[in-house]
Amino acid sequence: MMPNTQSLKSALVLFAAGLVVATCLTGVWTWGRLTTGLETLAQTRRSLLLWQDAYSSLKDV
């Protein structure tokens, strides 16, 4: 018995749509993690620069 071609096309479209949605969600999640990591890195750098300035000012005294 031959499967219905319309059902196969519908299943393929749903599968492709699911892949697109999953890819978009993965991209959004990855971008969010990346920006959070960059913000943390920038905050750590600012903190280290403040400590460096404080140490330099104490060393000069």
C-alpha positions in Angstrom: 0.0 0.0 0.0 1.4 3.4 -1.1 1.6 6.0 1.7 -0.3 9.3 1.1 2.0 11.8 -0.5 0.3 14.7 1.1 0.9 13.2 4.6 4.6 12.8 3.8 4.9 16.4 2.6 3.1 17.6 5.8 5.4 15.5 8.0 8.5 16.9 6.1 7.3 20.5 6.5 6.7 20.0 10.3 10.1 18.3 10.7 11.8 21.2 8.8 9.9 23.8 10.9 10.9 22.0 14.1 14.6 22.1 13.0 14.3 25.8 12.2 12.8 26.6 15.6 15.3 24.4 17.4 18.2 26.2 15.6 16.8 29.6 16.4 16.3 28.7 20.1 19.9 27.3 20.3 21.2 30.5 18.7 19.4 32.7 21.1 20.5 30.7 24.1 24.1 30.7 22.8 24.1 34.4 22.2 22.7 35.0 25.7 25.4 32.9 27.3 28.1 34.7 25.2 27.0 38.2 26.2 26.7 37.1 29.9 30.2 35.7 29.7 31.5 38.9 28.1 29.8 41.1 30.7 31.4 39.0 33.5 34.8 39.3 31.8 34.5 43.0 31.5 33.4 43.3 35.2 36.4 41.2 36.3 38.7 43.4 34.2 37.3 46.6 35.7 37.8 45.1 39.2 41.4 44.1 38.5 42.2 47.6 37.1 40.8 49.2 40.2 43.0 47.0 42.4 45.9 47.8 40.2 45.3 51.5 40.6 44.9 51.1 44.4 48.2 49.1 44.6 50.0 51.6 42.5 48.9 54.5 44.6 49.9 52.7 47.8 53.3 51.8 46.3 54.0 55.4 45.3 53.5 56.6 48.9 
